[in-house]
Amino acid sequence: MAEYHMSCGCSWPIVGDSPRQGALPLLDVNVSKLPDCHLAWDIMSIGNTKGVFQLESRLGATWAKKLRPRNDEHLSALGALLRLGCLAAKDENGISLTEHYCRRVNKEEPADSFDPALDEILGPTEQILVYQEQAMQIGAKFAGFDLKNVDRLRKAIGKKDQKEMAEVKRLFLEGAEKVKVVSMDVAETVWGWIEKAGRYSFNKSHSMSYGLTGYDTAYLKSHFPVQFYTSWLAYAEDKVDPDQEVMELVEDARRAGITVFPP
């Protein structure tokens, strides 16, 4: 008779010594309402990300292990900060924005506030300007931008239009002088951040949807590994190198304690 293991609202029969080995769901799984579970976060935090959306490359696994994400905000930011622009945007000590974010999440360096007016906007990303939406919020708060000018800023960032960015900069500084939420020195410094971020910033709506999908795949991998690997193997033929994909999936499944027989 199968035993039952309960965790974060889910149950599945145990086959063998581990609840992960040969796991079979007892109930239909609603992938749109998966609960928060440490098992899903744990496998990402140790770099066990084969098949985890957006993190299955060596780069993704390496940075997931460095970050040790524990919530959706972490996953969303990680997806945005894995872009080449962020990895290449290094300070005078050669530390990238991606590395700074990981260090701050893990309390290895302080996430110091630059100005109290920024805390509500940059607080969720450890005081680092990550998303286009954050630049838009800054434009509205610091320069009094209306929806038209906020969207103009968004388009200039997205298209990396230097001529348009120069014009929006003029409007931003003029607005900051009128609104007086921050000093002009702060406004000019923050605008410099926005200009630099224009080379790499991602939109949060896109990044968060990627992160949520990544969590879902990590959850399914950690709770229903047999079904997870069976499905991924079935679609391996759609990969650029199907044989390589099959080999990696089989090795990963065996490391998880799942027996995989040859054809």
Disulfide bonds with the S-S distance in Angstrom:
none
